[in-house]
Amino acid sequence: MRKVAVVTGAGSGIGKGVALALAKAGYAVVLAGRRLQAVEEAARNAGPEALPVATDVTDPASVAALFSRAVERFGRVDVLFNNAGTNTPASPLEEVGFEQWRRVIDTNLTGVFLCTQAAFRQMKTQNPRGGRIINNGSISATTPRPNMAAYTASKHAVSGLTKTTSLEGRQYDIACGQIDIGNAATELAASFSKGTLQADFSLKPEPTFDVKHVAEAVLYMAGLPLEANVLFMTVMATKMPFSGRG
């Protein structure tokens, strides 16, 4: 039986890379993202079994429609990669605007919760029962960068949601894990090689690594049998200043 994967934020960057890797590995893939044109283009590269769906992960009705279309087309959901996320421009904590804060929390945390909830409901009732949820955390889920209060708070919270989902999913054969990524070479990390703020508030360039290695890691996590789980995995540029920073 062909496995079905839902990937959010699939129109670019890590989400697109993971969606294409899953499709290449034989998954039927549902690509979700705000920009329909972007997910349609990614879906064309993913092959005939790819389904693009315009989705706002902060909207419960939009998330419900995403999973309804996935099940209608493919009959089940085996894997969810919660990847959709956003950030604010680097700002001192006291200068972060309320709308900026809310946008990051709504996307990075509430969006993960809504998609997890929808996937959980489907996975616990389908036959065969169960599935796997993989959350895109961040190295900021354990160690913050300066001037990233909203992003850091959202990713710390995702770690808590990962643990809760893993715990509550046991009785329904639902596994949940998290991948924490440091400096994958995407558009969002393009400025890192030019200079990014360090713990001592100096600006220094940081190395990045090819997003294909993130896709390979997610593919490994997704392919495990449900009796095994990677609860947390960190994939990072080897020489980035993370271990012991600050």
C-alpha positions, -999 to 999 in steps of 0.1 A, spaced: 0 0 0 14 34 -10 20 57 19 5 92 19 24 123 32 12 158 38 38 185 38 30 221 48 50 251 36 58 229 6 62 257 -20 98 265 -13 129 258 8 129 229 32 92 220 26 97 217 -12 129 197 -7 112 173 16 81 169 -6 102 161 -36 123 136 -17 91 119 -4 77 117 -39 109 103 -52 108 76 -25 73 65 -36 50 85 -13 18 101 -26 24 137 -15 0 165 -6 18 198 -9 2 226 12 12 262 12 -3 297 11 8 304 -24 -11 281 -48 12 288 -77 43 278 -57 28 245 -45 14 238 -80 49 243 -95 65 220 -68 38 194 -74 46 193 -111 81 183 -101 68 157 -77 49 137 -103 14 127 -111 6 115 -75 12 149 -60 -17 171 -49 -12 208 -44 -36 225 -19 -36 262 -11 -36 262 27 -35 288 55 -23 267 85 -35 294 109 -71 290 98 -89 259 112 -113 257 82 -84 258 57 -66 230 76 -97 209 78 -102 214 40 -66 203 34 -70 170 52 -104 164 37 -89 167 3 -60 145 12 -83 117 24 -107 122 -4 -79 118 -30 -57 91 -13 -79 75 14 -56 81 44 -26 101 58 5 82 69 29 111 74 26 148 83 56 171 80 47 203 99 71 226 81 52 259 75 67 287 95 76 324 95 98 349 114 100 386 121 130 409 112 155 408 140 143 431 168 151 437 204 125 420 226 110 453 238 104 465 202 86 434 188 52 446 177 21 427 188 10 419 153 45 406 146 44 384 177 9 371 169 18 363 133 48 342 143 29 324 171 -1 318 149 19 302 121 47 284 139 28 271 169 -10 273 163 -5 261 127 14 231 139 -13 224 165 -41 226 140 -24 203 115 -14 179 142 -49 178 155 -64 171 120 -38 144 113 -42 128 147 -80 125 142 -75 109 108 -46 86 119 -64 72 149 -95 61 129 -81 50 96 -74 13 87 -46 3 92 -45 26 121 -17 51 130 8 73 113 38 96 119 39 134 126 73 152 121 76 187 133 102 212 119 116 227 151 148 247 150 181 249 169 163 279 184 140 254 201 168 248 225 192 277 221 181 312 211 196 338 189 195 374 201 166 396 189 144 366 179 120 365 209 88 355 190 105 328 168 124 313 198 93 312 220 73 295 192 99 269 186 103 261 223 66 256 224 67 233 194 91 210 214 64 207 241 38 199 215 60 173 200 64 155 234 27 158 241 18 144 207 43 115 211 28 107 245 -8 108 236 -3 91 202 11 59 217 -23 44 223 -33 50 187 0 39 170 8 75 162 45 84 164 57 120 167 92 134 164 110 167 157 139 177 135 158 208 146 177 224 117 206 247 118 215 268 88 201 249 59 208 268 27 174 283 19 162 318 11 155 324 48 192 316 56 207 335 27 220 363 49 239 339 72 269 337 50 271 375 49 268 379 87 243 372 114 240 383 150 259 363 176 254 359 213 278 387 220 258 409 195 287 409 170 280 402 134 298 371 119 292 350 89 280 314 95 282 283 72 252 267 57 246 232 42 225 218 14 188 214 21 189 179 5 205 166 37 174 178 57 152 160 32 173 128 36 169 131 74 131 136 73 129 107 48 147 85 74 124 95 102 93 90 80 104 56 69 108 40 103 83 14 114 57 28 139 73 8 167 104 30 164 107 68 167 132 96 165 119 119 191 144 147 184 171 150 157 195 179 151 209 185 116 232 214 113 261 230 95 291 213 112 310 245 118 282 268 128 285 285 163 258 265 180 272 241 206 281 262 236 272 295 219 263 323 243 
